[in-house]
Amino acid sequence: MWEYTDKVKEHFLNPRNAGEVENANAIGEVGSMACGDALKLTLQVDDKGTIEDAKFQTFGCASAIASASALTELLKGKSLEEAEKITNQEIADYLGGLPKEKMHCSVLGRQALEAALSNYRGEPQKEQEGEIVCECFGVTDVEIEKAIRENNLSSVEEVTNYTKAGGGCENCHDTIRELIAKVREEEAPAKRPKLSNIQKMRMIEETLEREIRPSLQQDGGDIELIDVIGNRVLVATRGACAVCKASELTLTHLVEKKLRELVWPELVVEEVKE
């Protein structure tokens, strides 16, 4: 059973801005009911390029409703330039996190926003780009590669969580693995020096100390490096982090992401329960 934050529950039970903006001048529609998720986002943008109103209509689960509700709250009062910078991770963070299996709901919100902004600018509706990889949910290689890049995904399971691709018959799993390898190869530096385990551990410790622990300690939490085995980074959470329901999201979206960026792109952070 998935664990939802109080804010997700609140936005599901009492969604903000449900409905359709009258005389909307920006409309974005994505997804399909056949695939299980559909979202229509309508906006009213004033002459200065500020979003005055935002509403949504959606067909989907509790996370889809909460994500769409959160998106409209994030958009109100924003300039178009500010709206363009909103990511699917910001939508999830606004809700205090989403179960990893439901991150595709925040991605759907980001896609609807992109479609609405294109509609406002009078750009022709884009035809589906790329080749269909997942026949069950109609997900293309372009969508999968984009999700991998934007969210630093490294496994079929993560791709499924963010795009739904691979969540049905599983026939596309090999192709998804190939796309992950392709993106990783493109993003890898031309020449990456090989690190010994001692060097890797030292760099991990320095990154934790400099980039991660200060932000955790501000909220009464902390993290301790227990061991490094190959590319597995074993850590223990301390203080507030040890009892926080969102600790798994913190390890994935803050700790693991930062270590992959600054130390080694294949590192996987695992929590040690003591």
N, C-alpha and C positions, 0 to 999 in steps of 0.2 A: 504493500500500500504506500502511495506517495505521501510525503509529508509537506504540507503547504504552510507557508508563513501566514501570520494573522492578516497581513496586508493583502495577500492573494485572496484569502477568504472574504475579506471585506469588499474588495473590488469585484468579486464574483457575486456575492449576495446583494451588494448595493452598487452596481456599475455606474460610473460617472459617464454622462454624455452619450447615453444610448439613444439611437434614433438617427435621423438624417437632417443635416443643415438645410434650411430652406434657401433656395437660390444660391446653392454652393457654387463656387467658381474653381474648386479643385476637388476632383473625385478620383479615388483609386480603388480598384477592385482586383483582388488576387485570390488564388486558391479555387477550390471547387467543392461542392457538397459531395460529389462522387468520391473525392479523396479524403473526405472527413473534416476538412477545414476550409472555410471561406470567410473573407473579410471585406467589407466595403467601408472606406473612410471618406468622409466628406468634410471639406474645410471652407471657411469664408476668410479670404485674404483681403485686407484693405489696400488702399492706393499706395500706402507706404511699404507694402510688403510684409505686414505683420499679420499673423494668424489670429483673427478675432474669435473664431469659434471652430470647434472640432467635434464631430460626432461619429459614431460607428454603428454598424450592424454586422453581426457575425453569426456564423453557424459553426459551433465547435464546443470544446469541453470547457471546464471551469478555468483552466489556464489561458485558453484562447480569449475568453470573455475578460478576464482580469488583465491580460496583456493589452488588449485593445482599449480598455478603460484607462489603463495607466498611460498609454501612448497619447490619448486625447488630452490628458492632464498635462503631460510634458509639453505638448504642442502649443497650448493656449498662451498667447502673449509673446510667442517666439517670432523672430524674424525668419524669413525663408532660409537665410544663410545659417542661422542657428539650428533650424529644423533639419537641414541637410546633414548636420553632424551627429544627429541622434543615432545611436547604434542599437542593435538588438540587445546587447549586454546592458546598456543603460535602462532599457525597458525592464529587463529582469531585475536589475539592481534596485530600481524604483520600488519594486514589489518585495524587496528584501530577499530576492532570489527565487528561482523556480526549480522544481525537481529536474534533474538532468535530462530525464526522459521527455520533458515538456518544453525544452528550449526552442523547439521548432515554432512554438506559438509566438515567441518574441521575434523570431525571424520573419514570420508572416506579417507582423506589425510593421517591421522595417520595410518589407516589400510593398505593403500598401502605401506607406509614406512615399516611397520612391515613385510609385505609380501616380499618386495624387499630385506630387510636385511636377512631374512630367506633363500631366494633364493641364495644370495651371499655366504652364509655359507654352501650351499649344503644340507640344511635341507629339508626333504621331505615335499611336499605341504600338509598343514593341511587339513583334511576333516572338514566339517562344524561341529563345536562343539555344543552340546546341542540340545534341542528340539525346533522346530519352535513354536513361540508364536504368531507372527503376520503373518498370511497367505498372507495378501495383499502385504507385502514388504519382506517377507522371513527372518524376524529377529528372532534370537533364544534367549532363556532365558539367555545364557552365554553372548551374546552381550549386552543385556539389563542390566544385573547385572554389567558388566564391566563399562558401561556408567554411571550407578548410582554411583558407587564407585569413579570413576575418576573425575566426575564433580559435585558430591554432589547433585544429583537430588532428588527431593522429591514429584513430582507430575506426573501424566500421561502426562500432557501437556509438561512438561520439557523432559520426556523420548521421546515423539514424536519429539520434536525439535532436539534432539541429535541423534536419531536413525531411525526416521520415523515410528517406531512401534506404532500402534494405530491410525495412521493418515488416515486409510481407513474406513472399515466397523465398527470399534469400538468394535467388539466382544471380543477383547483381553484385554480390559481395566481392567476388574476384575483381570486377571492374572498379568498384569503389576503392579497393586496396591499391590498384594500379594508379588511380587518380591521386590518392594520398601520396604515393611514392613520387609521382610526377611533380606535384606541388612542392614537396619537401626538397626534391632535387633542384628545382628552380630557385628556391629560397636559400639553399645552402651556400655559404661562401665558396668561392672558387677553390681556395685551399684552406682547410681548417686543421690547425696543428693537433696532433694526437695528444690527449692528456693522460697522464698516469692517474691511478686512482687517488694518490695522495694530492696531486695537483687539483684534481676535480673536487675532492673534499674541501681543500683549502678555499677554492673559488666559491663553492657553495656556502661555506661558513661566512665568507666575507660578504656575499650577496645577501644572505639572511640578516646579517648584522647591520648592513648599510641600507638596504632597500626595503626590507620586510618587517623586521622586529619593531622599528620605531612606530609604524602605523598601527600594528597590533597592540603595542603597549599603550597607545593613546586611549584605546577602548578597554583597557584592563586585561588584555590577553597577551599571549606570548607563544613562542615556538622554540623547540629544541631539536637540534640535529642529533639523531641517534646513530645512524650508520649510512654508508653509501655502498651498495652492492651492484657493481656494473652501472647501469643507468637508473637503478632504483634508489630513490632518496627516502630513507626512513626517518620520519619525524614524529615528535610527540607534541600535542598542543597543551598549553598551560593556561592557568587563570581563566578568564572569561571564555577564551576560545575552546577550552576543554568541555564546556557545558553548552556551548552555543549550537543551536540547531542548524545554523548556516555554515558550520565549520568546514564541511565537505566542499561547499562552494568557495570558501576562502582558500582552501588548499589548491583547488583546481584553477580558479580564476585569478588569484593573486600570486600564491607561492610558486606553483608549477609554471605558470605563464612567465613569471619574472626569471626563474631559473633557466628555463628554456631559452629565453631571450639573451641572457647575460652569461650563461655558462655553457650549456650544451643542449641542442634542439631536441634530443631524444630522451631527456630526463623524465621520469615518472615519479611523482610524489605519493608516498603511501604513509598513512597514519598508523602509528604503533599504539595500540591500546595497552595501557599499563595498569 
